[in-house]
């Protein structure tokens, strides 16, 4: 990943982490 | 070429988040396109600086497959996300990194945006950099008929409103799956949050 510009890599990292957290969260109608 | 300033990267993410989370309307994402100069030919261009993805209602209903996305599209998106996960973590994808949930249209649009850049005057952000004036496009028909490929592309992924505002060191773009008519408040807020881009930042 050496050639992935640092700005894109940081944003991608943050996006993927937030997505994992969102996917772990129970669906809104889980009550 | 625009004044090439040192953009305060540290506070960029917080400012993008403050813009989206603090807004009255429901915005899906915000991106800071950073202005740069190609040393080989002196051309100024915009490239990905940072982005904030809030998501939208569609993300919360993601258990239901989106009718517009074919199974093949979904499989391709999940494959790309698995590869990105291993690219970032530097290891083969473990169970936790497996991508089971559907990759929504707006998530995919945000990811695709990370790969894009725009010459001064080209594309929606490049046009705004060139004119140095904010631009607001609202309504599915308007987005679909826009002269910029990026705006037409956004519409295919469910975006109904797209805004670009020129700031110090680049252009701030934000969009929504909602139809949001032009209002000066959020444009002013962008200028307050981002026009201290150089050095200390606010």
HADDOCK unambig.tbl for C-alpha pairs under 7 A between the chains (distance, minus, plus):
assign (segid A and resid 1 and name CA) (segid B and resid 87 and name CA) 6.27 0.50 0.50
assign (segid A and resid 7 and name CA) (segid B and resid 48 and name CA) 6.91 0.50 0.50
assign (segid A and resid 7 and name CA) (segid B and resid 49 and name CA) 5.67 0.50 0.50
assign (segid A and resid 7 and name CA) (segid B and resid 50 and name CA) 6.17 0.50 0.50
assign (segid A and resid 8 and name CA) (segid B and resid 48 and name CA) 6.54 0.50 0.50
assign (segid A and resid 8 and name CA) (segid B and resid 114 and name CA) 6.25 0.50 0.50
assign (segid A and resid 11 and name CA) (segid B and resid 50 and name CA) 5.94 0.50 0.50
assign (segid A and resid 11 and name CA) (segid B and resid 51 and name CA) 6.32 0.50 0.50
assign (segid A and resid 13 and name CA) (segid B and resid 88 and name CA) 6.38 0.50 0.50
assign (segid A and resid 23 and name CA) (segid B and resid 101 and name CA) 6.96 0.50 0.50
assign (segid A and resid 27 and name CA) (segid B and resid 60 and name CA) 6.75 0.50 0.50
assign (segid A and resid 28 and name CA) (segid B and resid 60 and name CA) 6.79 0.50 0.50
